[in-house]
Amino acid sequence: MLIVIFVAVLWYGGLFFQSFFLHRYAAHQVFTMSKTMERITFVLTWIFQGPSYLSAYGYGIMHRMHHAYTDTEKDPHSPSHDANLFAMMWKTKTIYQDINTQRIEIDQRFTKNVPQWKGFDLFASSRFSRLLWIAAYILFFVFFVTSWWQWLLLPVTFLMAPIHGVIINWFGHIYGYANYTMKNTSKNLFRFDFLMMGEGYHNNHHKHASSANFGVKWYEIDITYLIIKLLDATGFIRLKPIAIK
């Protein structure tokens, strides 16, 4: 049971910081935070994403490119132009690494105000850091596994961020329903997004990219947005007026 709880904490913890920090803050900047709070959030993102840590800089730029080029050949990840989800994710990984290592030239409109902490990202994205997390996870499993099937969850802990990305960027453009007719294939995966904490309302998000709340219908409860509202009310962050809906 402890293994299942551990995996659930990593799943929802890593997902929250990907949605809250990398997506809504770094890419869309729907709220502001102090430099101290930003640095704390960098560290918390590393702690919860572990071996699959994503930099705010690489993620933020790549996601802005996704919105600008959705479902075109320039889209960093699109089921419309990739043979399968593995091909899409491999291309995504390559573009992400090219952005972080500055191997490709990026239009300035995609880099404006994207948070970056070069020194920390260099460590958190290093092979040493990733292997350290993997070793820690393996040790945790060695001590607390109580049944053979729990070992099947171990690879999931190594690949949390890519799995989250596949669910939204592949399945979120193929399956589900749409509240808005748009010139892209974005879908809402769930009517109540219990699995992706609001990220699954992908069609809504493509329609209202500057909104902090991805839910539109009464039953589309955006759990990440509720936490954002709490953090705003307690003064840890400040929602921008245009992002409040």
C-alpha positions as MATLAB code, in Angstrom:
seq = 'MLIVIFVAVLWYGGLFFQSFFLHRYAAHQVFTMSKTMERITFVLTWIFQGPSYLSAYGYGIMHRMHHAYTDTEKDPHSPSHDANLFAMMWKTKTIYQDINTQRIEIDQRFTKNVPQWKGFDLFASSRFSRLLWIAAYILFFVFFVTSWWQWLLLPVTFLMAPIHGVIINWFGHIYGYANYTMKNTSKNLFRFDFLMMGEGYHNNHHKHASSANFGVKWYEIDITYLIIKLLDATGFIRLKPIAIK';
ca = [
       0.000    0.000    0.000;
       2.884    2.355    0.779;
       4.217    1.911   -2.774;
       0.865    2.927   -4.274;
       0.742    6.025   -2.051;
       4.332    6.874   -3.038;
       3.530    6.625   -6.748;
       0.331    8.664   -6.298;
       2.252   11.423   -4.473;
       4.822   11.536   -7.287;
       2.074   11.490   -9.931;
       0.003   14.332   -8.526;
       2.932   16.259   -7.049;
       4.883   16.217  -10.296;
       1.729   16.958  -12.270;
       0.846   19.927  -10.073;
       4.221   21.604  -10.484;
       4.209   20.904  -14.201;
       0.778   22.515  -14.514;
       1.230   25.285  -11.942;
       4.842   26.291  -12.557;
       5.930   25.113  -15.997;
       2.639   25.553  -17.820;
       0.584   28.331  -16.238;
       3.505   30.375  -14.909;
       6.482   29.839  -17.230;
       4.575   29.461  -20.502;
       1.451   31.592  -19.992;
       2.345   33.786  -17.000;
      -1.208   33.970  -15.717;
       0.135   34.966  -12.281;
       3.234   36.544  -10.778;
       5.416   35.524   -7.860;
       8.444   36.900   -6.064;
      11.930   35.816   -7.104;
      12.274   33.929   -3.809;
       9.005   32.068   -4.396;
      10.109   31.336   -7.952;
      13.369   29.768   -6.744;
      11.505   27.714   -4.122;
       9.161   26.458   -6.841;
      12.104   25.502   -9.059;
      13.387   23.284   -6.240;
       9.971   21.788   -5.476;
       9.498   20.970   -9.170;
      12.831   19.116   -9.095;
      11.855   17.237   -5.928;
       8.502   16.040   -7.268;
       9.537   15.400  -10.881;
      12.766   13.714   -9.832;
      14.478   11.902  -12.716;
      12.071   13.380  -15.294;
      12.662   17.002  -14.248;
      11.782   19.596  -16.914;
      13.253   23.086  -16.979;
      10.843   26.013  -16.919;
      12.817   27.631  -19.726;
      12.677   24.694  -22.145;
       9.092   23.799  -21.301;
       7.847   27.395  -21.410;
       9.314   28.136  -24.832;
       8.251   24.827  -26.333;
       4.695   25.213  -25.079;
       4.434   28.695  -26.544;
       5.565   27.228  -29.853;
       2.851   24.572  -29.529;
       0.161   27.252  -29.217;
       1.565   29.294  -32.092;
       1.890   26.317  -34.450;
      -0.775   23.890  -33.189;
      -1.255   20.903  -35.524;
       1.127   22.252  -38.157;
       4.505   20.862  -39.149;
       6.160   23.412  -36.827;
       4.257   22.084  -33.786;
       6.773   20.460  -31.381;
       4.228   17.717  -30.672;
       1.219   16.895  -32.829;
      -0.539   13.587  -33.604;
      -1.389   15.148  -36.967;
       2.247   15.089  -38.077;
       3.850   12.222  -36.118;
       3.432    8.547  -36.933;
       2.880    7.415  -33.346;
       3.180    8.694  -29.803;
       6.766    7.417  -29.463;
       7.848    9.319  -32.578;
       6.093   12.427  -31.268;
       7.757   12.242  -27.858;
      11.191   11.629  -29.369;
      10.786   14.729  -31.524;
       9.572   16.656  -28.489;
      12.616   15.556  -26.480;
      14.951   16.654  -29.267;
      13.356   20.100  -29.603;
      13.300   20.541  -25.817;
      17.020   19.718  -25.577;
      17.830   21.973  -28.532;
      16.072   24.870  -26.786;
      17.841   24.305  -23.464;
      21.266   23.971  -25.058;
      20.574   26.859  -27.449;
      21.357   24.718  -30.488;
      18.507   26.326  -32.420;
      17.510   29.939  -32.909;
      14.266   30.861  -31.141;
      11.959   33.704  -32.095;
      12.102   36.340  -29.332;
       8.335   36.281  -28.906;
       8.698   32.797  -27.392;
      11.447   33.726  -24.923;
      10.009   36.894  -23.393;
      10.044   36.736  -19.568;
      10.370   32.940  -19.457;
      11.901   32.124  -16.032;
      15.383   30.654  -16.121;
      17.808   29.534  -13.405;
      20.768   28.315  -15.418;
      22.886   27.012  -12.562;
      20.093   25.029  -10.951;
      18.809   23.674  -14.268;
      22.309   22.511  -15.144;
      22.369   20.424  -11.956;
      18.706   19.314  -11.915;
      18.838   18.216  -15.570;
      22.201   16.494  -15.229;
      22.736   12.766  -15.583;
      24.043   12.725  -12.013;
      20.803   14.188  -10.636;
      18.593   11.869  -12.669;
      20.584    8.760  -11.682;
      20.526    9.847   -8.046;
      16.726   10.008   -8.101;
      16.482    6.660   -9.886;
      18.725    5.040   -7.264;
      16.624    6.557   -4.461;
      13.385    5.265   -6.003;
      14.823    1.781   -6.457;
      15.940    1.696   -2.819;
      12.477    2.807   -1.701;
      10.917   -0.032   -3.691;
      13.432   -2.561   -2.340;
      12.473   -1.709    1.230;
       8.705   -1.294    0.824;
       7.456   -3.538   -1.997;
       5.034   -6.129   -0.636;
       3.869   -7.763   -3.873;
       5.513   -8.520   -7.237;
       3.073   -6.377   -9.264;
       4.208   -3.234   -7.443;
       7.531   -3.469   -9.302;
       5.575   -2.677  -12.474;
       5.042    0.820  -11.095;
       8.779    1.531  -10.835;
       9.296    2.557  -14.504;
       6.330    4.921  -14.160;
       8.165    6.809  -11.397;
      11.140    7.329  -13.730;
       9.014    8.692  -16.581;
       6.311   10.764  -14.885;
       6.783   13.985  -16.883;
       6.890   12.254  -20.315;
       3.793   10.232  -19.397;
       1.953   13.400  -18.401;
       3.036   14.942  -21.697;
       1.828   11.980  -23.759;
      -1.603   12.017  -22.119;
      -2.207   15.669  -23.015;
      -0.205   16.159  -26.202;
      -1.199   12.883  -27.887;
      -4.459   11.638  -26.410;
      -5.688   15.191  -25.722;
      -5.644   15.797  -29.487;
      -7.382   12.525  -30.422;
      -9.933   11.518  -27.790;
     -12.565   13.383  -25.806;
     -15.067   16.148  -26.483;
     -14.810   19.774  -27.573;
     -16.675   22.756  -26.163;
     -15.268   24.938  -28.940;
     -14.877   24.391  -32.666;
     -11.335   25.441  -33.498;
      -8.733   25.118  -36.229;
      -6.934   22.426  -34.257;
      -7.656   18.978  -32.860;
      -7.568   19.818  -29.135;
     -10.057   17.887  -26.970;
     -11.203   17.809  -23.352;
     -10.299   14.355  -22.045;
     -12.653   14.202  -19.036;
     -15.776   15.980  -17.876;
     -14.281   15.905  -14.385;
     -10.508   15.815  -14.705;
      -9.562   13.679  -11.712;
      -6.462   12.294  -13.478;
      -4.691   15.416  -14.795;
      -5.804   18.083  -12.283;
      -7.361   20.321  -14.963;
      -4.761   19.832  -17.701;
      -7.203   17.476  -19.418;
      -9.460   20.398  -20.391;
      -7.203   20.915  -23.384;
      -9.811   22.249  -25.817;
     -10.881   24.872  -23.286;
      -7.273   25.862  -22.748;
      -6.573   26.318  -26.453;
      -9.614   28.581  -26.680;
      -8.757   30.629  -23.576;
      -4.968   30.338  -23.331;
      -4.624   33.384  -21.052;
      -7.108   32.059  -18.472;
      -5.814   30.525  -15.250;
      -8.958   28.370  -15.040;
      -9.084   25.594  -17.644;
     -12.626   24.574  -16.686;
     -15.593   26.161  -18.466;
     -18.694   24.067  -17.723;
     -19.915   23.746  -14.139;
     -18.734   20.139  -13.930;
     -15.273   20.897  -15.348;
     -13.514   21.386  -12.028;
      -9.917   22.527  -12.462;
      -8.172   21.309   -9.312;
      -4.934   23.145  -10.083;
      -6.859   26.394  -10.467;
      -8.466   25.916   -7.037;
      -4.982   25.600   -5.512;
      -3.845   28.669   -7.470;
      -6.799   30.623   -6.037;
      -5.768   29.546   -2.524;
      -2.149   30.579   -3.118;
      -3.374   33.914   -4.472;
      -5.633   34.474   -1.450;
      -2.752   33.741    0.939;
      -0.360   36.063   -0.900;
       2.145   33.514   -2.210;
       1.325   34.475   -5.808;
      -0.715   37.168   -7.540;
      -3.199   36.253  -10.264;
      -3.279   38.692  -13.152;
      -6.742   40.269  -13.653;
      -6.925   39.068  -17.262;
      -6.334   35.477  -16.092;
      -9.265   35.433  -13.664;
     -12.390   33.977  -15.176;
];
